[in-house]
Amino acid sequence: MAQKSNWKRDITLLTVPLIFLIIFYLLPLAEIARVTISRFNLDEFGKAINWQVVFSALSFTFYQAILSTILTIGIGLPAAWLFGRFKFRGKNALRIASTLPFILPTVVVAAGFSALIGPRGWINIFLMQLMGLKDPPISILNSLSAILLAHVFYNTSIMIRVVGAALSQFDQRLEDAAQTLGASSWQAFLKVTLPNLLPSILSAVLLVFLFDFTSFGVVLMLGGPQFSTLEVEIYIQTVQFLNLPLAGILSLIQLFFTMLVTLALIRIGDSGFAVPIMPRMQEENMRSPRRVWEKAFAIGIIAILLLLLVSPVAALVFKSLLIEGSQGQEISIKYFLELFSNRRQSYFYVPPFQALLNSLRFALISSLVSLFLGMLLSYGLRVNSRFNRWVEWLIMFPLGTSAVTLGLGFFIFFFRGTGSARWYPWLIPMVHSLISLPFVLRVVQPVLRSIPANIHWAAATLGASPPSIFRRVDLPILWRSLMTAALYAFTISLGEFGATSFLSRPDLPTMPIAIFRYLGLPGSINYGQAMAMAVIILLVCVISMLSLDQLQYLSFRDKA
Amino acid sequence: MKSLVVENIVKHYDNQLLLDGVSFDVFQDETVCLLGPSGSGKSTLLRIIAGLEQPESGRVIWKGEDISSKPPHHRYFSFMFQDYALFPHLTVRENIAFGLRMRGKNAEEINPVVDRSLAMVRMQSFGQRRVSALSGGEQQRVALARALAPQPELLMLDEPLGALDRALREHLMSELRTLLKEVDIPVIYVTHDQQEAFNIADRILVLHESRILQSGTPSEVYYRPASPWLAEFFGFDNQIEGRVSNVSPLLIDTPIGKIHSNCTTNTFSTNDEVILVVKPDALRINLEGESEGFTGGVLDSIFSGGHYKMMVDMGNAVRFEFELDREFSMGHKINFTLDPNSVICYRKSQ
């Protein structure tokens, strides 16, 4: 990167994103701390803080996160091995399917598991008919098992992504070299492959733990009232009891641990020796399973993944399309049509269709905002200076801050600032942009940095002005990453639940909020509508996932 | 004494025949170069000898014992990989010690050997470095030291200089040559670079289209390429088809006239269809007054260090390139003959 430093221009570019970060990130967080600490010495505080609640929430958060992480490792590592080492039919389809949980909002997952294992879910319906029971025999929903299952569903894809990619990029000649130097294949794995994979395994495990630790929607919707993680407790204390000091304390504890894990992740990323020498041919490392145990292993893992990844999604789709007709079950789009009507005719219950429009509007705004800020940042941070590294760090921090903490920060800070909650919904796209910004930056910045400065100089000597260099040189090179970033931002915003749940108003809900609300209401129409809405988000996610895959595929092909 | 015997190796890759019954021997103390264009199966052959890959048929015999089904770590052969495959999580020392450790040696035995190996490749001060901090040439030396440290019975090198730039390559080539002469074990050296093969090898095997086309000392292989393809591979681009018009002396009718050859590799009879290879040193300028032979226009004359490369229009749209110790200006007409000793004749089917 031989970019000439032009700090005046860079500072100008960075001003707007930095102001954005201060207003929408640092100040709200500081406000949480202020509200919590300012009451520390007053009697009020002692009464407000029920330490029993804090400790039970903290210990349960750790308990379920550790358990979920262990289970995820148990399934994820073998799956990563399968993806990193073997060729098999349908691998690409399974790979794409395994990235779906990555972008699937928690409400959709919750709806999916509810459709599968809930009291109205397929497994219970099947068992009830089989055994002639009146009550659902399986009550996994509202139990720890449901939480763990959903966490494994979510995070197996992280293990596959991170460890599988490291494994497929791992130069297998290193193992060959070990073998010609006298190592058996087992020794070669233990002494060469494993030490080289360790950084990526470790960072995948930490990432999984971080996501399990900060999990909100899954625990709230699948765990039921008796299970409260820090996140859920923050939400309950804020929204139900308006006990802000307690919510603040919980939030600070949460922030402390997530920052710890985030810092550990950054350290691993810095210290890890880069995985050596890419295999020269694509899939050079891969082979078909040959031995009997390899085939058994592959079939077993594929079966588990299909069951885990496909069954909740399929259950959801069927649930949204099958209704109780006069002659038993029939396929209908009734639930989808219901989305357009407002049965209650009440002011606060807008038709779900309105929620869809709100969501789309917010998603559009937030992807534009985060793309704009991301571009300014990418250009402002082209030089690798100490100040710029600090800014980069700062941008990545919202990634390590839980959505609920962000929501709480917005809730407290902007209420104090304006004295009104009326315009809260308009903060939703801002918090979504904040959450998307690190992703946008990670996608756009490396591509921009890879454009050599002499291309700009060449364009300039050929008579291009700075604006036309941007339009004719940078944009064509960047557009693929910009599309990718916009899709990420759009999808994140569409499904975001944690922060939104603090800011949405009954008359201006987003789709995830509406799904959450309808899932909690009695009656098959409400339940069916929740399913239908979840299917709509699912569809958008699938489309965006396929487009993302296509974009990556195209950019890969160009390189080859 | 034959140390290694490779017998009838057959191997496919992606349904394409890669090795079609390849056989050869390597003697103790001998350095054999497998020379061939990329994709000719050289590396695969090496991997089969190392035990990293299994042939579909054929055998690998080491000192009389069939080792075809022995796993690589029981073969006591060392392999130096293209791009070196150094272990990035280990230091230079630990890399070199790896083979000894795997053979169950303890630290007192390992340390002096590692020191000696480091000294051998003149890297004594690099022991504690991470391999990622090394330059290409340094990595190459560490890889060689790592391969030699366990005192293998056979050394295989896969394009050991392929990743280096030209200047460094030429420097390391002579170093490597000296080192390989010092170790008294058989060496199999794979390369696509003729210059490297000529420098390093006692014997060259040329591999092309799944078979060994020629085997011989560097000078045999260079001066008497066994086929027009081999001649072209070694840079003899002046080729022309013709028909034998007289057997003794051997005269060939070609589109540019009658050419005389002293080729003895084959016996020919009249009307045989042949391909002639005219080596670049074949051109003899006629003295004043001599008029036999050819007349051609000089198309280009380039000084290339010690001699001139001259493009000559031979007529009939045929252009030959010759090496000459004097310059002619462009467009100059020259009268010349072709030295029959520098004209090789092949049957067309070859």
Contacts between the chains, C-beta under 8 A, distances in Angstrom:
chain1	res1	chain2	res2	distance
A	171	B	83	7.9
A	171	B	85	6.5
A	173	B	81	5.2
A	173	B	83	7.4
A	173	B	85	4.2
A	174	B	85	5.2
A	174	B	87	6.2
A	176	B	47	7.6
A	176	B	50	7.7
A	176	B	52	5.0
A	176	B	72	7.6
A	176	B	79	7.2
A	176	B	81	7.1
A	176	B	85	7.0
A	177	B	79	6.8
A	177	B	81	5.8
A	177	B	85	4.2
A	177	B	86	8.0
A	177	B	87	7.6
A	178	B	87	7.7
A	178	B	98	7.0
A	178	B	102	7.5
A	179	B	51	7.7
A	179	B	52	6.7
A	179	B	71	7.4
A	179	B	72	4.2
A	179	B	73	5.2
A	180	B	50	5.4
A	180	B	51	8.0
A	180	B	52	7.2
A	180	B	72	5.3
A	180	B	73	7.5
A	180	B	75	7.7
A	180	B	77	6.3
A	180	B	78	6.0
A	180	B	79	4.0
A	181	B	73	7.8
A	181	B	78	7.1
A	181	B	98	5.4
A	181	B	99	3.5
A	181	B	102	5.6
A	181	B	146	7.2
A	181	B	147	8.0
A	181	B	150	6.3
A	182	B	73	4.9
A	182	B	76	7.7
A	182	B	99	5.6
A	182	B	102	3.5
A	182	B	103	5.0
A	182	B	150	6.5
A	183	B	73	5.6
A	183	B	98	7.8
A	183	B	102	4.7
A	184	B	71	7.2
A	184	B	73	5.3
A	185	B	71	7.6
A	187	B	73	7.8
A	187	B	102	6.6
A	191	B	98	7.7
A	192	B	87	5.8
A	192	B	89	7.8
A	195	B	89	4.4
A	196	B	87	7.8
A	196	B	88	6.5
A	196	B	89	5.4
A	273	B	88	4.8
A	273	B	89	6.1
A	273	B	130	7.4
A	273	B	132	6.1
A	274	B	88	7.6
A	274	B	132	7.5
A	275	B	88	8.0
A	276	B	86	7.9
A	276	B	88	4.5
A	276	B	132	7.9
A	277	B	83	5.6
A	277	B	85	7.5
